[in-house]
Amino acid sequence: MGGEEGEKEECCSTQLIDGDGEFNATGLENFMKTAKVSECGLAYAVVAIMGPQSSGKSTLLNYLFRTNFKEMDAFKGRSQTTKGIWIAKCVGIEPCTIAMDLEGTDGRERGEDDTAFEKQSALFALAISDIVLINMWCHDIGREQAANKPLLKTVFQVMMRLFSPRKTTLLLVIRDKTKTPMEHLEPVLREDIQKIWDGVPKPEAHKDTPLSEFFNLEVTALSSYEEKEEQFKEQVEQLRKRFIHSVAPGGLAGDRTGVVPASGFSFSAQQIWKVIRDNKDLDLPAHKVMVATFRCEEIANEKLSHLTSDEGWLGLDEAVQAGIVSGFGKKLSSILDTYLSQYDSEAIYFDESVRNSKRQDLESKALHFVHPAYLTLLGHLRAKCLDNFGKALEQSLKRGEGFAASVRSCVESSMLEFDQGCADASVKQADWDASKVSVKLRRDIEEQAVSVRSAKFSELITNYENQLTKALAEPVEYLFESAGGDTWALIRNLVQRETGIALSKLTTALNGFELDQETFDKMVQNLRDFTNNVVEKKAREEAGKVLIHMKDRFSSLFSHDKDSIPRVWTGKENIRKITMNALTASLKLLSVISAIRLDEKPDRIENLLYSSLIDGKVTPVDPLATSSWDEIPEKDTLLTPVQCKSLWRQFKAETEYIVAQAVSAQEAHRRSSNNWIPPPWAILAMIILGFNEIMLLLKNPLYILLSFVVYLVGKALWLQLDIGEFCNSPVSALVSVASRSLPSMMETMQRFSAGEEQVHQHTGPPAPSNSLQGSQSFSNQSNLTTSAVPADSSSFAESNSLRSESSNERSKSALSSSASSIECSSSTVTQRQAANVEADHM
């Protein structure tokens, strides 16, 4: 049999410590895995055998446990067979039992002085073994210098180096038993052992400690293997039965309180041998804690490593990164439970305090590892609840519910949803606090609610501001254009009325927001301020156009009478009075637009402007030579006194021309009336000198009829040729008359002949077309007169040319229809008369 892997498949062995004292850690690890010792927990036992060299230790173990330790070949001589310490798994023994074969003592290979390894190996065997077999010769019992006494003394001495050692079973195996009965051998053996124990130096703590405190002494005897092999095998088989269930209560293994779990046996043995080799006292309790610490930490790290690569966890983490995972807490708790349970099952036999401490470390590290996924899930949950809050609030507002009530309901719903999500995500192994995320969610919800409320406020305010702007802008502009003494009073009434309507609607709209009084008052004041700003803005716009408004006001009042009928300057109008009234009205408009008067405070602006600009009162100090009004704040000033004076000067300069045109029109009308009416003396002379002709006409009716016909033809030619143009420009009139004379004569004759036919056909008077033409002529004349503007000689000649062409066209059209030609001719004549009036104004 060799020391390496044996011939039997069921058994495996390895050298644990070589002859030089080197520990074979790798070989032990492989042995633990191959023999599956690590899975045994506390259900395993270690049996060591010590004794003199070539005393049959390996042979006994091989027959007892069916191991494959190397045995001495007696035919080759007696020599050292086992070097160092070997271990093997016992075959067919339950529970798992490890047999440890120690190098024999008192060997000539090491010599008499090299006992260090013997003591070290003996201490190592006592430290890790549950049962120690001591091989001794039967013929040495009772001898003072027996070969087994030094060995027992060594065992007892090294035992003192163990602090708080566990109770070990010493099974004394008497080899090559003689005929002496056991009842006689055993008392002698026990007495010798007690003497050895009493003679061993002990520390003060164990000076009076009996041997039974450290060892359970068992004695057995075996026949000679060489002489009685079959009997030897039968006795060994009987002894083998004692090792079955040796770790059970009352079993051969004895005390089990200090046993290291099988998974920590490899590390424990290595550390014990290291301490022994360093020639230090071996503190088994401390060593037990050290082994437990190492192994529990190793197990914990292994489970944590498995957790990080667990497919279930990786899938769960990936799903959490994408969104909310339903049942996250249960799934993660299950995964953690799996690895914590595995730790508990593997570390259950180690020191409880160490085991629990390392378990807490494992749990803490595992929770720390998975905590980011939990936070990610809470982040998704917070985002979802925040989004749901916004949607729920929008739907609630669409249903017409109050804003504040909607916010409260939606906040409660969202926070409840978040709490339920946190409960679903909670991990039973952790006491993670989601309050910070909950507080952040509530803060985000409140910020969103404030944002929505601000948007609603802005929408409401903008809506009512637009309504106020629409309701005020055009009316205020109209009031400024038609400014009078009560303009600002009307504006104030308008502002008050429209503001009241808007505030009433706004108050109703804001009822659902449950605003505090201060905020509500602030919004109301802002709306009032906006209304004032609309008026002020429009007032400033109109102030920039005040000169245009003043000229329009002056032109309207100057060119129209009190019934808004355009004036015809006939010479009977009082231009001075009309001008003064128009100037006064324009000045009133200037005074109205010069300052903003929304506070109903009286002022003297109008009186000051009137006295300075119209009355022209001379004062030592010009009251308008300043940049501010006495009663008006600077912010309400639209036009300063200096600006008003400058505008008035410009206004006067631009309206003087209109007045001059009116005066010229009066003079022209007066001259035209006087030129065509002969003086009284001329009328008297004509009557006296033409008396005979008058009597001739009266006596002969034919002359009267002929004179009437000549009058009609002359009158028609007069109107058709517009001979009145000679009064304005004889040369141009002559040219115009020459170009129109022939067509006009033909048109006149045709109308005349048509008129005679109508006289013969109808007994009644002709249709009153002349009156209609006269009214049209009057209307056209009035319009042309009121809109008269100065024109130079070139424009007048161009006008005559256009009238000539128009006359030719009308003449041609008259040849086709007499009735329509007469009407068009009358209208044309009327227009020409208006043009003459225009020329007279020049």
RAVENJO-V354263 format. One record per backbone hydrogen bond with DSSP energy under -1.0 kcal/mol. CO is the residue of the C=O (numbers start at 0). NH is the residue of the N-H. Records with the same first field share a line. If there is no record, write none. Layout:
BEGIN
CO=NH, NH
END
This chain:
BEGIN
11=88
13=86
15=23
16=84
17=20
21=17
22=24
23=27
24=28
25=29
26=30
27=31
28=32
29=33
30=34
31=36
36=39
39=42
40=261
41=43
44=97
45=129, 130
46=99
47=132
48=101
49=134
50=104
51=54
55=59
56=60
57=61
58=62
59=63
60=64
61=65
64=90
72=75
83=102
84=15, 16
85=100
86=13
87=98
93=244
95=44
96=89
97=46
98=87
99=48
100=85
104=52
106=110
112=114
114=118
115=119
116=120
117=121
118=122
119=123
120=124
121=125
122=126
123=127
124=128
129=168
130=47
131=170
132=49
133=172
135=174
136=139
137=140
139=142
147=151
148=152
149=153
150=154
151=155
152=156
153=157
154=158
157=160
158=161
160=281
167=215
168=131
169=217
170=133
171=219
172=135
173=221
174=137
180=183, 184
181=185
184=188
185=189
186=190
187=191
188=192
189=193
190=194
191=195
192=196
193=197
194=198
202=205
203=206
209=212
210=213, 214
213=167
215=169
217=171
219=173
221=176
223=227
227=231
228=232
229=233
230=234
231=235
232=236
233=237
234=238
235=239
236=240
238=241
239=242
242=245
244=247
245=252
247=250
255=258
260=263
261=264
263=267
264=268
265=269
266=270
267=271
268=272
269=273
270=274
271=275
272=276
273=277
274=279
275=278
281=162, 283
282=286
283=287
284=288
285=289
286=290
287=291
288=292
289=293
290=294
291=295
292=296
293=297
294=298
295=299
296=300
297=301
298=302
299=303
300=304
301=305
302=306
303=307
304=308
306=309
309=313
310=314
311=315
312=316
313=317
314=318
315=319
316=320
317=321
318=322
324=327
326=330
327=331
328=332
329=333
330=334
331=335
332=336
333=337
334=338
335=339
336=340
337=341
338=342
339=343
340=344
341=345
342=346
346=349
350=354
351=355
352=356
353=357
354=358
355=359
356=360
357=361
358=362
359=363
360=364
361=365
362=366
363=367
364=368
365=369
366=370
369=373
370=374
371=375
372=376
373=377
374=378
375=379
376=380
377=381
378=382
379=383
380=384
381=385
382=386
383=387
384=388
385=389
386=390
387=391
388=392
389=393
390=394
391=395
392=396
393=397
394=398
395=400
396=399
401=405
402=406
403=407
404=408
405=409
406=410
407=411
408=412
409=413
410=414
411=415
412=416
413=417
414=418
415=419
416=420
417=421
418=422
419=423
420=424
423=328
426=429
433=437
434=438
435=439
436=440
437=441
438=442
439=443
440=444
441=445
442=446
443=447
444=448
445=449
446=450
447=451
448=452
449=453
450=454
451=455
452=456
453=457
454=458
455=459
456=460
457=461
458=462
459=463
460=464
461=465
462=466
463=467
464=468
465=469
466=470
467=471
468=472
471=475
472=476
473=477
474=478
475=479
476=480
477=481
479=482
483=486
485=489
486=490
487=491
488=492
489=493
490=494
491=495
492=496
493=497
494=498
495=499
496=500
497=501
498=502
499=503
500=504
501=505
502=506
503=507
504=508
505=509
509=512
511=403
515=519
516=520
517=521
518=522
519=523
520=524
521=525
522=526
523=527
524=528
525=529
526=530
527=531
528=532
529=533
530=534
531=535
532=536
533=537
534=538
535=539
536=540
537=541
538=542
539=543
542=545
544=548
545=549
546=550
547=551
548=552
549=553
550=554
551=555
552=556
553=557
554=558
558=566
560=563
564=560
567=569
572=574
573=577
574=578
575=579
576=580
577=581
578=582
579=583
580=584
581=585
582=586
583=587
584=588
585=589
586=590
587=591
588=592
593=637, 638
603=607
604=608
605=609
606=610
607=611
608=612
609=613, 614
610=616
621=624
623=625
625=641
633=636
635=595
639=643
640=644
641=645
642=646
643=647
644=648
645=649
646=650
647=651
648=652
649=653
650=654
651=655
654=658
655=659
656=660
657=661
658=662
659=663
660=664
661=665
662=666
663=667
664=668
665=669
666=670
667=671
668=672
669=673
670=674
678=682
679=683
680=684
681=685
682=686
683=687
684=688
685=689
687=690
689=693
690=694
691=695
692=696
693=697
694=698
695=699
699=703
700=704
701=705
702=706
703=707
704=708
705=709
706=710
707=711
708=712
709=713
710=714
711=715
712=716
713=717
714=718
715=719
716=720
717=722
721=724
722=725
723=726
724=727, 728
728=732
729=733
730=734
731=735
732=736
733=737
734=738
735=739
736=740
739=743
740=744
741=745
742=746
743=747
744=748
745=749
746=750
747=751
748=752
749=753
750=754
751=755
752=756
753=757
754=758
755=759
756=760
757=761
766=768
767=771
768=772
769=773
770=774
771=775
772=776
773=777
774=778
775=779
776=780
777=781
778=782
779=783
780=784
781=785
782=786
784=787
791=795
792=796
793=797
794=798
795=799
796=800
797=801
798=802
799=803
800=804
801=805
802=806
803=807
804=808
805=809
806=810
807=811
808=812
809=813
810=814
812=816
816=820
817=821
818=822
819=823
820=824
821=825
822=826
823=827
824=828
825=829
826=830
827=831
828=832
829=833
830=834
831=835
832=836
833=837
834=838
835=839
836=840
END
